[in-house]
Amino acid sequence: IWHSEVLPIGGNLVTRDIAVGLRAALDDAEQLKIKYGSALPDEVPQEEVVEVRVVGSSLKRMISRKILCQIIAARCDQLVDGILQAIRHSRLDPQLFTGVVVTGGGAELRGLIEKLRRQLCLPARLGYPVNVVPMGHPFCKPMYCTVLGLLRYSGVRNENIYKTGFGNKPKGRLNRLYRWTIGKMS
C-alpha cells in the first residue's frame, strides 16, 4: 500500500440522496439502493420501473428505475472526483498502475467498480479484510474492512488471528467492541 485515504462519501449519502430525491423514507431508500440501484444509469432500460412508498403514508407510486440510478450516479460521480483529487494530492498518479481498492458497504453498489475503472482509467477492485478473517467468513465483506482493521491493528494481533478471526481478547476500551463483534459472529 502506497497511500490510503478516507473520503467522507459513502453509501449513507447515496441513501439520503435517494430519500430526498424520491421523497421516500430512509429505510425504503436503502432497500431501493440495494435491490435496484446502479452507478451506471445508461445501462438501465428506460422502461424499467420500481415501486416507491411515499414517505409518511401507505401510498405507493411507480418511478423509472433509470431516475433512481441517475440519483445514485450523481453521488458516485462525486466519489470518483474525490478519488481523482486524492490521487493527485498524493502525487503517486504516475506510479498508480496497480489501481485502487474500494471498501465499505457502499463499495458493493452495482456498477460502481466498473464506473471507477472507466472514469479513473485504472484498475479498481473491492477490498476484503482477508488478512483479518478468512475468505468465506461471514465478516469477510468490504463493509467490515474498517472495523476489523481497527481491531487487528489496535493490539488484537497474534499468531492465531487467521485461525480464530481475532486472536486474543482485547483489554480496556476495545473489550466492549470486541464483545459486540464476537456476539455478531455467533
C-alpha positions as a Markdown table, in Angstrom:
| # | Residue | x | y | z |
|---|---|---|---|---|
| 1 | Ile | 0.0 | 0.0 | 0.0 |
| 2 | Trp | 1.5 | 3.3 | -1.1 |
| 3 | His | -1.3 | 5.6 | 0.0 |
| 4 | Ser | -4.5 | 5.3 | 2.0 |
| 5 | Glu | -7.2 | 7.9 | 2.3 |
| 6 | Val | -10.7 | 8.0 | 3.7 |
| 7 | Leu | -13.3 | 10.0 | 1.7 |
| 8 | Pro | -16.4 | 11.2 | 3.6 |
| 9 | Ile | -18.6 | 10.0 | 0.8 |
| 10 | Gly | -20.3 | 6.7 | 1.4 |
| 11 | Gly | -23.4 | 4.7 | 0.9 |
| 12 | Asn | -25.3 | 6.6 | 3.6 |
| 13 | Leu | -25.1 | 9.7 | 1.5 |
| 14 | Val | -26.4 | 7.8 | -1.6 |
| 15 | Thr | -29.3 | 6.6 | 0.6 |
| 16 | Arg | -30.1 | 10.1 | 1.8 |
| 17 | Asp | -30.0 | 11.4 | -1.8 |
| 18 | Ile | -32.5 | 8.8 | -2.8 |
| 19 | Ala | -34.7 | 9.6 | 0.1 |
| 20 | Val | -34.7 | 13.3 | -0.7 |
| 21 | Gly | -34.9 | 12.9 | -4.5 |
| 22 | Leu | -37.8 | 10.4 | -4.4 |
| 23 | Arg | -39.5 | 11.6 | -1.2 |
| 24 | Ala | -39.1 | 8.2 | 0.4 |
| 25 | Ala | -38.3 | 7.0 | 3.9 |
| 26 | Leu | -34.6 | 6.3 | 4.6 |
| 27 | Asp | -35.3 | 2.6 | 5.1 |
| 28 | Asp | -37.1 | 2.4 | 1.8 |
| 29 | Ala | -34.4 | 4.4 | 0.1 |
| 30 | Glu | -31.8 | 1.9 | 1.4 |
| 31 | Gln | -33.7 | -1.0 | 0.1 |
| 32 | Leu | -34.2 | 0.7 | -3.3 |
| 33 | Lys | -30.5 | 1.3 | -3.5 |
| 34 | Ile | -29.6 | -2.3 | -2.6 |
| 35 | Lys | -32.2 | -4.0 | -4.8 |
| 36 | Tyr | -32.4 | -1.7 | -7.8 |
| 37 | Gly | -29.5 | 0.7 | -7.6 |
| 38 | Ser | -26.7 | 1.1 | -10.1 |
| 39 | Ala | -23.9 | 3.6 | -10.6 |
| 40 | Leu | -24.4 | 3.1 | -14.4 |
| 41 | Pro | -27.8 | 4.6 | -15.3 |
| 42 | Asp | -27.1 | 4.4 | -19.0 |
| 43 | Glu | -27.2 | 0.6 | -18.7 |
| 44 | Val | -30.7 | 0.6 | -17.2 |
| 45 | Pro | -33.6 | 0.3 | -19.7 |
| 46 | Gln | -35.8 | 3.4 | -19.7 |
| 47 | Glu | -39.0 | 1.3 | -19.4 |
| 48 | Glu | -38.0 | -0.4 | -16.1 |
| 49 | Val | -40.0 | 0.9 | -13.1 |
| 50 | Val | -39.8 | 0.4 | -9.4 |
| 51 | Glu | -42.4 | 0.9 | -6.7 |
| 52 | Val | -41.7 | 3.7 | -4.1 |
| 53 | Arg | -43.7 | 4.2 | -0.9 |
| 54 | Val | -44.4 | 7.8 | -0.3 |
| 55 | Val | -42.9 | 8.9 | 3.0 |
| 56 | Gly | -45.4 | 9.2 | 5.8 |
| 57 | Ser | -48.1 | 7.2 | 4.1 |
| 58 | Ser | -49.0 | 3.8 | 2.7 |
| 59 | Leu | -49.4 | 5.2 | -0.8 |
| 60 | Lys | -47.1 | 3.8 | -3.4 |
| 61 | Arg | -46.1 | 5.2 | -6.8 |
| 62 | Met | -44.1 | 3.9 | -9.7 |
| 63 | Ile | -40.9 | 5.7 | -10.9 |
| 64 | Ser | -38.4 | 4.9 | -13.6 |
| 65 | Arg | -35.5 | 2.8 | -12.3 |
| 66 | Lys | -33.3 | 5.0 | -14.5 |
| 67 | Ile | -34.2 | 8.0 | -12.4 |
| 68 | Leu | -33.2 | 6.1 | -9.3 |
| 69 | Cys | -29.9 | 5.2 | -10.8 |
| 70 | Gln | -29.3 | 8.8 | -12.0 |
| 71 | Ile | -29.6 | 10.0 | -8.4 |
| 72 | Ile | -27.1 | 7.3 | -7.4 |
| 73 | Ala | -24.8 | 8.1 | -10.3 |
| 74 | Ala | -24.6 | 11.8 | -9.3 |
| 75 | Arg | -23.2 | 10.9 | -5.9 |
| 76 | Cys | -20.9 | 8.3 | -7.4 |
| 77 | Asp | -19.5 | 10.9 | -9.7 |
| 78 | Gln | -18.7 | 13.0 | -6.6 |
| 79 | Leu | -16.9 | 9.9 | -5.2 |
| 80 | Val | -14.9 | 9.5 | -8.4 |
| 81 | Asp | -13.9 | 13.2 | -8.3 |
| 82 | Gly | -12.8 | 12.8 | -4.7 |
| 83 | Ile | -10.7 | 9.8 | -5.6 |
| 84 | Leu | -9.1 | 11.6 | -8.5 |
| 85 | Gln | -8.3 | 14.6 | -6.2 |
| 86 | Ala | -6.8 | 12.3 | -3.6 |
| 87 | Ile | -4.7 | 10.6 | -6.3 |
| 88 | Arg | -3.4 | 14.0 | -7.5 |
| 89 | His | -2.7 | 15.2 | -4.0 |
| 90 | Ser | -0.8 | 12.0 | -3.2 |
| 91 | Arg | 1.5 | 12.7 | -6.2 |
| 92 | Leu | 1.5 | 9.0 | -6.8 |
| 93 | Asp | -0.5 | 9.0 | -10.0 |
| 94 | Pro | 2.4 | 8.2 | -12.3 |
| 95 | Gln | 3.1 | 5.0 | -10.3 |
| 96 | Leu | -0.5 | 4.0 | -9.7 |
| 97 | Phe | -0.6 | 1.4 | -12.3 |
| 98 | Thr | -1.9 | -1.2 | -9.8 |
| 99 | Gly | -5.1 | 0.8 | -9.3 |
| 100 | Val | -7.4 | 1.5 | -6.5 |
| 101 | Val | -9.1 | -0.7 | -3.8 |
| 102 | Val | -12.5 | 0.4 | -2.5 |
| 103 | Thr | -14.0 | -0.7 | 0.8 |
| 104 | Gly | -17.2 | 0.0 | 2.8 |
| 105 | Gly | -20.7 | -1.2 | 2.3 |
| 106 | Gly | -21.3 | 1.3 | -0.5 |
| 107 | Ala | -18.4 | -0.2 | -2.5 |
| 108 | Glu | -20.7 | -3.1 | -3.3 |
| 109 | Leu | -23.1 | -0.9 | -5.2 |
| 110 | Arg | -23.9 | -2.4 | -8.6 |
| 111 | Gly | -21.8 | -0.8 | -11.3 |
| 112 | Leu | -19.5 | 1.3 | -9.0 |
| 113 | Ile | -16.3 | -0.7 | -9.7 |
| 114 | Glu | -16.9 | -0.5 | -13.4 |
| 115 | Lys | -17.6 | 3.2 | -13.2 |
| 116 | Leu | -14.3 | 3.7 | -11.3 |
| 117 | Arg | -12.4 | 1.7 | -13.9 |
| 118 | Arg | -13.9 | 3.7 | -16.7 |
| 119 | Gln | -13.5 | 7.2 | -15.2 |
| 120 | Leu | -10.2 | 6.7 | -13.5 |
| 121 | Cys | -8.7 | 4.7 | -16.4 |
| 122 | Leu | -7.2 | 2.5 | -13.7 |
| 123 | Pro | -7.8 | -1.0 | -12.3 |
| 124 | Ala | -10.3 | -0.9 | -9.5 |
| 125 | Arg | -11.5 | -3.7 | -7.2 |
| 126 | Leu | -13.3 | -4.3 | -3.9 |
| 127 | Gly | -11.2 | -4.7 | -0.8 |
| 128 | Tyr | -11.9 | -7.5 | 1.6 |
| 129 | Pro | -10.5 | -8.0 | 5.1 |
| 130 | Val | -8.7 | -11.2 | 4.1 |
| 131 | Asn | -5.7 | -10.6 | 6.4 |
| 132 | Val | -8.1 | -10.5 | 9.4 |
| 133 | Val | -10.7 | -13.1 | 8.7 |
| 134 | Pro | -10.5 | -16.0 | 6.2 |
| 135 | Met | -12.4 | -15.9 | 2.9 |
| 136 | Gly | -15.9 | -17.3 | 3.3 |
| 137 | His | -16.2 | -16.0 | 6.8 |
| 138 | Pro | -19.5 | -14.0 | 7.4 |
| 139 | Phe | -17.4 | -10.9 | 8.2 |
| 140 | Cys | -15.2 | -11.1 | 5.1 |
| 141 | Lys | -17.0 | -8.3 | 3.3 |
| 142 | Pro | -16.0 | -4.8 | 2.2 |
| 143 | Met | -18.3 | -3.3 | 4.7 |
| 144 | Tyr | -16.3 | -4.7 | 7.6 |
| 145 | Cys | -12.8 | -3.7 | 6.5 |
| 146 | Thr | -12.5 | -0.7 | 8.7 |
| 147 | Val | -13.8 | -2.2 | 12.0 |
| 148 | Leu | -11.8 | -5.4 | 11.5 |
| 149 | Gly | -8.7 | -3.5 | 10.5 |
| 150 | Leu | -9.1 | -1.3 | 13.6 |
| 151 | Leu | -9.5 | -4.4 | 15.8 |
| 152 | Arg | -6.5 | -6.0 | 14.3 |
| 153 | Tyr | -4.1 | -3.1 | 14.4 |
| 154 | Ser | -5.1 | -1.9 | 17.8 |
| 155 | Gly | -3.5 | -4.6 | 19.7 |
| 156 | Val | -5.6 | -7.6 | 18.8 |
| 157 | Arg | -2.7 | -9.2 | 16.9 |
| 158 | Asn | -1.2 | -12.6 | 17.5 |
| 159 | Glu | -0.3 | -15.8 | 15.7 |
| 160 | Asn | -3.9 | -17.2 | 15.9 |
| 161 | Ile | -5.6 | -14.2 | 14.3 |
| 162 | Tyr | -6.0 | -16.1 | 11.0 |
| 163 | Lys | -7.5 | -19.2 | 12.6 |
| 164 | Thr | -9.9 | -17.6 | 15.1 |
| 165 | Gly | -10.6 | -14.4 | 13.2 |
| 166 | Phe | -9.5 | -12.1 | 16.0 |
| 167 | Gly | -6.9 | -13.6 | 18.3 |
| 168 | Asn | -6.6 | -12.8 | 22.0 |
| 169 | Lys | -9.4 | -10.9 | 23.7 |
| 170 | Pro | -8.6 | -7.2 | 23.8 |
| 171 | Lys | -8.4 | -5.2 | 27.0 |
| 172 | Gly | -9.8 | -1.8 | 28.0 |
| 173 | Arg | -11.9 | 0.2 | 25.6 |
| 174 | Leu | -11.7 | -2.4 | 22.8 |
| 175 | Asn | -13.3 | -5.0 | 25.0 |
| 176 | Arg | -16.8 | -3.8 | 24.5 |
| 177 | Leu | -16.3 | -3.5 | 20.7 |
| 178 | Tyr | -14.8 | -7.0 | 20.7 |
| 179 | Arg | -17.7 | -8.5 | 22.7 |
| 180 | Trp | -20.2 | -6.8 | 20.3 |
| 181 | Thr | -18.3 | -8.1 | 17.3 |
| 182 | Ile | -18.0 | -11.7 | 18.6 |
| 183 | Gly | -21.7 | -11.6 | 19.5 |
| 184 | Lys | -22.5 | -10.8 | 15.9 |
| 185 | Met | -20.3 | -13.7 | 14.7 |
| 186 | Ser | -22.1 | -16.3 | 16.8 |
